[in-house]
């Protein structure tokens, strides 16, 4: 069983190094990391050199895109999910670190089941254990095969969260522990990208996510998944 980490990143080579390193250091089974880089990111060459110097090319695969900004985050994720070769797709950020080993074995226990796994984010534990809120869901590849996408909105975590919660297919996975080193949570990494993202969330994402057209899109994905579950 392989886990595919889907990881868009921009202008954060140091954070990215720590994030990828935490996965490399704790891995005990097959996995891959699919990176999305913007063509205009001035740190692209630095990221490429980092991958070469650490001999990470066998595990890390780079795709380059015209810049989407955070409003188009789902476009990165949808494309990476389509390219992924793993049976499980793990939404990941460049300001995340995997806290400990054992995540591969924990995910492996759910092979053959259509469930969305909700790992524990220890820097936001109260939030992500309240009513099954998700930050970095682990989704079966079959989700993308059924719906043709991960999400139709940049709030990729909430998209999966709402559908899986409604279908009763979400599962807490406390044995997978992630540290999310987000600025408003830890005081770290208050960079340009963080502030751009927060601006997009405030001005666009919340209104768009809960709009009627997006509600209909989520219902479409939900019904496709439900129909598949009922037929199997």
DRENDO-1510 file (C-alpha; in Angstrom, 1 decimal, always signed):
<recs>
REC; n; res; u; v; w
REC; 1; UNK; +0.0; +0.0; +0.0 .
REC; 2; UNK; +1.4; +3.4; -1.0 .
REC; 3; UNK; +0.6; +6.8; +0.4 .
REC; 4; UNK; +0.7; +9.8; -1.9 .
REC; 5; UNK; +1.3; +13.2; -0.2 .
REC; 6; UNK; -0.1; +16.1; -2.2 .
REC; 7; UNK; +1.9; +19.2; -1.5 .
REC; 8; UNK; +1.6; +22.6; -3.2 .
REC; 9; UNK; +4.3; +25.0; -2.1 .
REC; 10; UNK; +5.6; +28.5; -2.9 .
REC; 11; UNK; +8.6; +30.5; -1.7 .
REC; 12; UNK; +9.2; +28.3; +1.3 .
REC; 13; UNK; +12.2; +26.1; +0.6 .
REC; 14; UNK; +13.4; +26.0; +4.2 .
REC; 15; UNK; +9.9; +25.0; +5.5 .
REC; 16; UNK; +9.6; +22.5; +2.6 .
REC; 17; UNK; +12.9; +20.9; +3.5 .
REC; 18; UNK; +11.8; +20.3; +7.1 .
REC; 19; UNK; +8.4; +19.1; +6.0 .
REC; 20; UNK; +9.7; +16.6; +3.5 .
REC; 21; UNK; +12.5; +15.6; +5.9 .
REC; 22; UNK; +9.9; +14.7; +8.5 .
REC; 23; UNK; +8.2; +12.3; +6.1 .
REC; 24; UNK; +11.5; +10.8; +5.0 .
REC; 25; UNK; +12.6; +10.2; +8.6 .
REC; 26; UNK; +9.4; +8.6; +9.7 .
REC; 27; UNK; +8.5; +6.5; +6.7 .
REC; 28; UNK; +8.4; +2.7; +7.0 .
REC; 29; UNK; +6.6; +1.8; +3.8 .
REC; 30; UNK; +6.0; +2.9; +0.2 .
REC; 31; UNK; +5.1; +6.6; -0.3 .
REC; 32; UNK; +5.6; +9.4; -2.7 .
REC; 33; UNK; +5.4; +13.2; -2.5 .
REC; 34; UNK; +3.9; +15.1; -5.3 .
REC; 35; UNK; +5.0; +18.7; -5.3 .
REC; 36; UNK; +3.2; +21.6; -7.1 .
REC; 37; UNK; +5.4; +24.5; -7.9 .
REC; 38; UNK; +4.5; +27.8; -9.6 .
REC; 39; UNK; +6.5; +28.6; -12.7 .
REC; 40; UNK; +7.1; +32.1; -11.4 .
REC; 41; UNK; +8.3; +31.0; -8.0 .
REC; 42; UNK; +11.8; +32.5; -7.6 .
REC; 43; UNK; +12.8; +29.7; -5.3 .
REC; 44; UNK; +12.2; +26.9; -7.8 .
REC; 45; UNK; +15.8; +26.3; -8.5 .
REC; 46; UNK; +16.6; +26.2; -4.8 .
REC; 47; UNK; +13.9; +23.5; -4.4 .
REC; 48; UNK; +15.3; +21.5; -7.3 .
REC; 49; UNK; +18.8; +21.7; -5.9 .
REC; 50; UNK; +17.5; +20.6; -2.5 .
REC; 51; UNK; +15.9; +17.5; -4.0 .
REC; 52; UNK; +19.1; +16.6; -5.8 .
REC; 53; UNK; +21.5; +17.1; -2.9 .
REC; 54; UNK; +19.3; +15.0; -0.6 .
REC; 55; UNK; +18.7; +12.2; -3.2 .
REC; 56; UNK; +15.0; +12.7; -2.8 .
REC; 57; UNK; +14.1; +12.4; -6.5 .
REC; 58; UNK; +13.0; +8.7; -6.2 .
REC; 59; UNK; +10.3; +9.8; -3.7 .
REC; 60; UNK; +9.5; +13.4; -4.7 .
REC; 61; UNK; +7.9; +14.3; -8.0 .
REC; 62; UNK; +7.6; +17.9; -9.2 .
REC; 63; UNK; +4.8; +19.4; -11.4 .
REC; 64; UNK; +4.9; +23.0; -12.4 .
REC; 65; UNK; +2.0; +25.3; -13.0 .
REC; 66; UNK; +0.9; +28.8; -13.9 .
REC; 67; UNK; +0.3; +30.4; -10.6 .
REC; 68; UNK; -3.2; +29.8; -9.2 .
REC; 69; UNK; -2.9; +31.7; -5.8 .
REC; 70; UNK; -4.7; +30.1; -2.9 .
REC; 71; UNK; -8.1; +30.7; -4.6 .
REC; 72; UNK; -7.0; +28.0; -7.1 .
REC; 73; UNK; -5.5; +25.6; -4.5 .
REC; 74; UNK; -7.9; +22.9; -5.5 .
REC; 75; UNK; -6.6; +23.0; -9.1 .
REC; 76; UNK; -3.2; +22.0; -7.9 .
REC; 77; UNK; -4.7; +19.2; -5.6 .
REC; 78; UNK; -7.0; +17.9; -8.3 .
REC; 79; UNK; -4.2; +17.6; -10.8 .
REC; 80; UNK; -1.8; +16.0; -8.3 .
REC; 81; UNK; -4.5; +13.6; -7.2 .
REC; 82; UNK; -4.9; +12.4; -10.7 .
REC; 83; UNK; -1.2; +11.8; -11.1 .
REC; 84; UNK; -0.8; +10.0; -7.8 .
REC; 85; UNK; +0.0; +6.3; -7.8 .
REC; 86; UNK; -0.9; +5.6; -4.2 .
REC; 87; UNK; -4.0; +3.9; -2.8 .
REC; 88; UNK; -4.3; +6.7; -0.3 .
REC; 89; UNK; -4.0; +10.4; -0.9 .
REC; 90; UNK; -2.8; +12.6; +2.0 .
REC; 91; UNK; -3.4; +16.4; +1.8 .
REC; 92; UNK; -0.2; +18.0; +3.0 .
REC; 93; UNK; +1.3; +21.5; +3.6 .
REC; 94; UNK; +4.8; +22.9; +3.5 .
REC; 95; UNK; +4.4; +24.1; +7.1 .
REC; 96; UNK; +3.5; +20.6; +8.4 .
REC; 97; UNK; +5.8; +18.0; +10.0 .
REC; 98; UNK; +5.1; +14.4; +10.7 .
REC; 99; UNK; +5.7; +14.0; +14.4 .
REC; 100; UNK; +6.4; +10.3; +14.6 .
REC; 101; UNK; +6.8; +7.0; +12.8 .
REC; 102; UNK; +3.9; +4.5; +12.5 .
REC; 103; UNK; +1.7; +6.5; +10.1 .
REC; 104; UNK; +2.1; +4.0; +7.3 .
REC; 105; UNK; +1.0; +1.1; +9.5 .
REC; 106; UNK; -1.9; +3.1; +10.9 .
REC; 107; UNK; -3.2; +3.9; +7.4 .
REC; 108; UNK; -2.6; +0.4; +6.2 .
REC; 109; UNK; -5.1; -0.9; +8.7 .
REC; 110; UNK; -7.9; +0.6; +6.6 .
REC; 111; UNK; -6.9; -0.9; +3.3 .
REC; 112; UNK; -10.0; -2.0; +1.3 .
REC; 113; UNK; -12.3; +0.3; +3.2 .
REC; 114; UNK; -13.9; +3.4; +1.8 .
REC; 115; UNK; -13.2; +5.8; +4.7 .
REC; 116; UNK; -11.7; +9.2; +5.0 .
REC; 117; UNK; -9.0; +9.3; +7.8 .
REC; 118; UNK; -8.7; +12.3; +10.1 .
REC; 119; UNK; -5.2; +12.4; +11.6 .
REC; 120; UNK; -4.5; +14.3; +14.8 .
REC; 121; UNK; -3.0; +17.8; +14.4 .
REC; 122; UNK; -1.4; +18.3; +17.8 .
REC; 123; UNK; -1.0; +22.1; +17.4 .
REC; 124; UNK; -4.8; +22.3; +16.8 .
REC; 125; UNK; -6.1; +19.3; +18.6 .
REC; 126; UNK; -9.1; +20.9; +20.1 .
REC; 127; UNK; -10.3; +22.2; +16.7 .
REC; 128; UNK; -9.7; +18.9; +14.8 .
REC; 129; UNK; -11.4; +16.8; +17.4 .
REC; 130; UNK; -14.5; +18.9; +17.6 .
REC; 131; UNK; -17.3; +17.4; +15.4 .
REC; 132; UNK; -14.7; +15.7; +13.2 .
REC; 133; UNK; -13.2; +18.9; +11.7 .
REC; 134; UNK; -10.5; +18.0; +9.2 .
REC; 135; UNK; -7.2; +19.8; +8.4 .
REC; 136; UNK; -5.1; +17.1; +6.5 .
REC; 137; UNK; -7.5; +14.3; +5.5 .
REC; 138; UNK; -6.3; +11.0; +4.1 .
REC; 139; UNK; -8.6; +10.0; +1.3 .
REC; 140; UNK; -8.8; +6.7; -0.7 .
REC; 141; UNK; -7.7; +7.2; -4.3 .
REC; 142; UNK; -11.1; +5.8; -5.2 .
REC; 143; UNK; -12.7; +9.1; -4.1 .
REC; 144; UNK; -11.0; +10.8; -7.0 .
REC; 145; UNK; -11.8; +8.0; -9.4 .
REC; 146; UNK; -15.5; +8.2; -8.5 .
REC; 147; UNK; -15.9; +12.0; -8.6 .
REC; 148; UNK; -13.2; +12.9; -11.0 .
REC; 149; UNK; -11.7; +15.4; -8.6 .
REC; 150; UNK; -10.7; +16.0; -5.0 .
REC; 151; UNK; -12.6; +19.3; -4.6 .
REC; 152; UNK; -14.3; +22.1; -6.6 .
REC; 153; UNK; -13.2; +24.7; -4.0 .
REC; 154; UNK; -9.8; +25.7; -2.6 .
REC; 155; UNK; -11.0; +24.6; +0.9 .
REC; 156; UNK; -10.0; +21.1; +0.0 .
REC; 157; UNK; -10.0; +19.9; +3.6 .
REC; 158; UNK; -13.5; +21.2; +4.4 .
REC; 159; UNK; -14.9; +19.8; +1.1 .
REC; 160; UNK; -13.8; +16.3; +2.0 .
REC; 161; UNK; -14.8; +16.8; +5.6 .
REC; 162; UNK; -18.4; +17.8; +4.9 .
REC; 163; UNK; -19.1; +15.1; +2.4 .
REC; 164; UNK; -17.5; +12.3; +4.4 .
REC; 165; UNK; -19.1; +13.4; +7.6 .
REC; 166; UNK; -22.5; +13.5; +5.9 .
REC; 167; UNK; -22.0; +9.9; +4.6 .
REC; 168; UNK; -20.6; +8.6; +7.9 .
REC; 169; UNK; -17.3; +7.6; +6.3 .
REC; 170; UNK; -14.9; +9.7; +8.4 .
REC; 171; UNK; -12.7; +8.1; +11.0 .
REC; 172; UNK; -10.4; +9.6; +13.7 .
REC; 173; UNK; -6.8; +8.4; +13.3 .
REC; 174; UNK; -5.0; +9.6; +16.5 .
REC; 175; UNK; -2.0; +7.4; +15.8 .
REC; 176; UNK; -1.0; +9.7; +12.9 .
REC; 177; UNK; +0.2; +12.9; +14.5 .
REC; 178; UNK; +1.0; +16.1; +12.5 .
REC; 179; UNK; +2.4; +19.4; +13.7 .
REC; 180; UNK; +0.9; +22.3; +11.7 .
REC; 181; UNK; +3.3; +25.2; +12.2 .
REC; 182; UNK; +0.9; +27.9; +11.0 .
REC; 183; UNK; +1.6; +31.4; +12.1 .
REC; 184; UNK; -1.7; +32.1; +13.9 .
REC; 185; UNK; -1.3; +28.9; +15.9 .
REC; 186; UNK; +2.4; +28.8; +16.7 .
REC; 187; UNK; +3.7; +32.4; +16.0 .
REC; 188; UNK; +6.1; +30.9; +13.4 .
REC; 189; UNK; +6.2; +31.3; +9.6 .
REC; 190; UNK; +4.4; +34.7; +9.4 .
REC; 191; UNK; +5.6; +35.2; +5.9 .
REC; 192; UNK; +4.2; +36.7; +2.7 .
REC; 193; UNK; +2.5; +33.5; +1.7 .
REC; 194; UNK; +0.7; +33.2; +5.0 .
REC; 195; UNK; -0.7; +36.7; +4.8 .
REC; 196; UNK; -1.7; +36.2; +1.2 .
REC; 197; UNK; -3.6; +33.0; +2.1 .
REC; 198; UNK; -5.4; +34.6; +5.0 .
REC; 199; UNK; -6.5; +37.5; +2.8 .
REC; 200; UNK; -7.9; +35.0; +0.3 .
REC; 201; UNK; -9.7; +33.1; +3.0 .
REC; 202; UNK; -11.3; +36.3; +4.4 .
REC; 203; UNK; -12.2; +37.8; +1.0 .
REC; 204; UNK; -13.2; +34.9; -1.1 .
REC; 205; UNK; -13.1; +31.4; +0.2 .
REC; 206; UNK; -15.7; +31.5; +2.9 .
REC; 207; UNK; -18.3; +33.2; +0.7 .
REC; 208; UNK; -17.6; +30.9; -2.3 .
REC; 209; UNK; -17.5; +27.7; -0.4 .
REC; 210; UNK; -21.0; +28.2; +1.1 .
REC; 211; UNK; -22.5; +29.6; -2.1 .
REC; 212; UNK; -25.4; +27.8; -3.7 .
REC; 213; UNK; -23.5; +26.6; -6.8 .
REC; 214; UNK; -20.8; +25.1; -4.6 .
REC; 215; UNK; -23.4; +23.4; -2.4 .
REC; 216; UNK; -24.8; +21.8; -5.6 .
REC; 217; UNK; -21.3; +20.7; -6.6 .
REC; 218; UNK; -20.7; +19.0; -3.2 .
REC; 219; UNK; -24.1; +17.3; -3.5 .
REC; 220; UNK; -23.1; +16.0; -6.9 .
REC; 221; UNK; -19.9; +14.5; -5.4 .
REC; 222; UNK; -21.7; +13.1; -2.4 .
REC; 223; UNK; -24.3; +11.4; -4.5 .
REC; 224; UNK; -21.7; +9.9; -6.8 .
REC; 225; UNK; -19.9; +8.4; -3.8 .
REC; 226; UNK; -23.1; +7.3; -2.1 .
REC; 227; UNK; -24.3; +5.5; -5.3 .
REC; 228; UNK; -20.9; +3.7; -5.6 .
REC; 229; UNK; -21.1; +2.6; -1.9 .
REC; 230; UNK; -24.6; +1.3; -2.3 .
REC; 231; UNK; -23.7; -0.7; -5.4 .
REC; 232; UNK; -20.7; -2.4; -3.7 .
</recs>
